[in-house]
């Protein structure tokens, strides 16, 4: 029984990690696009620096809410918290990679 719970926890963590990395990749692509627009002078105001970022955050929050409601139906014993930890870890990993790339360019 404990082995099943361990495997489900790992599965939840990995699934959440995929969601977090996917969201991070979408955010990074939007950031790169907006940096190109800013460099070309096509952004007219400070409000246009990250258009659509609020919408992307809403999508992430909806995904997290869905995970909290769907995962208890799919997994028992609080595995949804492992999924949420995976989402946070996956997105954090994406941010860490961006930070490492920027620091490597400064050296």
C-alpha positions as CSV (number, residue, x, y, z in Angstrom):
1,X,0.0,0.0,0.0
2,X,2.8,2.4,0.8
3,X,4.5,1.7,-2.5
4,X,1.3,2.7,-4.4
5,X,1.1,6.0,-2.4
6,X,4.7,6.7,-3.2
7,X,4.2,6.1,-6.9
8,X,1.1,8.3,-7.0
9,X,3.0,11.0,-5.2
10,X,5.8,10.9,-7.7
11,X,3.3,10.8,-10.6
12,X,1.6,13.9,-9.2
13,X,4.9,15.7,-8.8
14,X,5.9,14.9,-12.3
15,X,2.5,15.9,-13.8
16,X,2.6,19.2,-11.9
17,X,6.2,19.7,-13.1
18,X,5.1,19.4,-16.7
19,X,2.4,22.0,-16.1
20,X,4.8,24.4,-14.4
21,X,7.4,24.0,-17.1
22,X,4.8,24.5,-19.8
23,X,3.5,27.7,-18.2
24,X,7.1,28.9,-17.7
25,X,7.8,28.3,-21.4
26,X,4.7,30.2,-22.4
27,X,5.7,33.1,-20.2
28,X,9.3,33.0,-21.5
29,X,8.2,33.1,-25.1
30,X,5.9,36.1,-24.3
31,X,8.8,37.8,-22.6
32,X,11.1,37.3,-25.5
33,X,8.5,38.6,-27.9
34,X,7.9,41.7,-25.8
35,X,11.6,42.3,-25.5
36,X,11.9,42.3,-29.4
37,X,8.9,44.7,-29.6
38,X,10.5,47.0,-27.0
39,X,13.9,46.9,-28.8
40,X,12.2,47.8,-32.1
41,X,10.3,50.7,-30.5
42,X,6.9,49.3,-31.2
43,X,5.7,49.6,-27.6
44,X,3.9,52.9,-27.1
45,X,3.5,52.9,-23.3
46,X,4.6,51.2,-20.1
47,X,1.3,49.4,-19.9
48,X,2.1,47.6,-23.1
49,X,5.3,46.0,-21.8
50,X,3.8,42.6,-21.1
51,X,0.4,42.5,-22.9
52,X,-1.5,39.3,-22.1
53,X,0.4,38.5,-18.9
54,X,-2.7,38.9,-16.8
55,X,-4.5,36.5,-19.1
56,X,-1.6,33.9,-18.8
57,X,-1.6,34.2,-15.0
58,X,-5.4,33.6,-15.0
59,X,-4.9,30.5,-17.1
60,X,-2.3,29.2,-14.6
61,X,-4.7,29.9,-11.7
62,X,-7.5,28.1,-13.5
63,X,-5.2,25.2,-14.1
64,X,-4.3,25.1,-10.4
65,X,-7.9,25.3,-9.3
66,X,-8.8,22.5,-11.7
67,X,-5.9,20.4,-10.4
68,X,-7.2,20.9,-6.8
69,X,-10.7,19.7,-7.8
70,X,-9.8,17.0,-10.4
71,X,-6.8,15.4,-8.6
72,X,-8.7,14.4,-5.5
73,X,-11.0,12.5,-7.8
74,X,-8.1,10.9,-9.5
75,X,-5.7,10.5,-6.6
76,X,-6.3,9.7,-3.0
77,X,-4.6,10.9,0.2
78,X,-3.8,14.5,-0.7
79,X,-1.7,13.8,-3.8
80,X,-3.0,17.1,-5.3
81,X,-0.5,18.9,-3.1
82,X,2.3,17.0,-4.8
83,X,0.9,18.2,-8.1
84,X,0.8,21.8,-6.8
85,X,4.4,21.4,-5.6
86,X,5.3,20.2,-9.0
87,X,3.7,23.2,-10.7
88,X,5.6,25.5,-8.4
89,X,8.9,23.6,-8.9
90,X,8.5,23.4,-12.7
91,X,7.8,27.1,-13.0
92,X,10.7,27.9,-10.5
93,X,13.0,25.7,-12.6
94,X,12.1,27.8,-15.7
95,X,12.8,31.0,-13.8
96,X,16.1,29.6,-12.5
97,X,17.2,28.7,-16.1
98,X,16.4,32.2,-17.2
99,X,18.4,33.6,-14.3
100,X,21.4,31.4,-15.0
101,X,21.3,32.4,-18.7
102,X,21.3,36.1,-17.8
103,X,24.2,35.6,-15.4
104,X,26.2,33.6,-17.9
105,X,25.9,36.5,-20.4
106,X,27.2,39.0,-17.8
107,X,30.4,37.1,-17.2
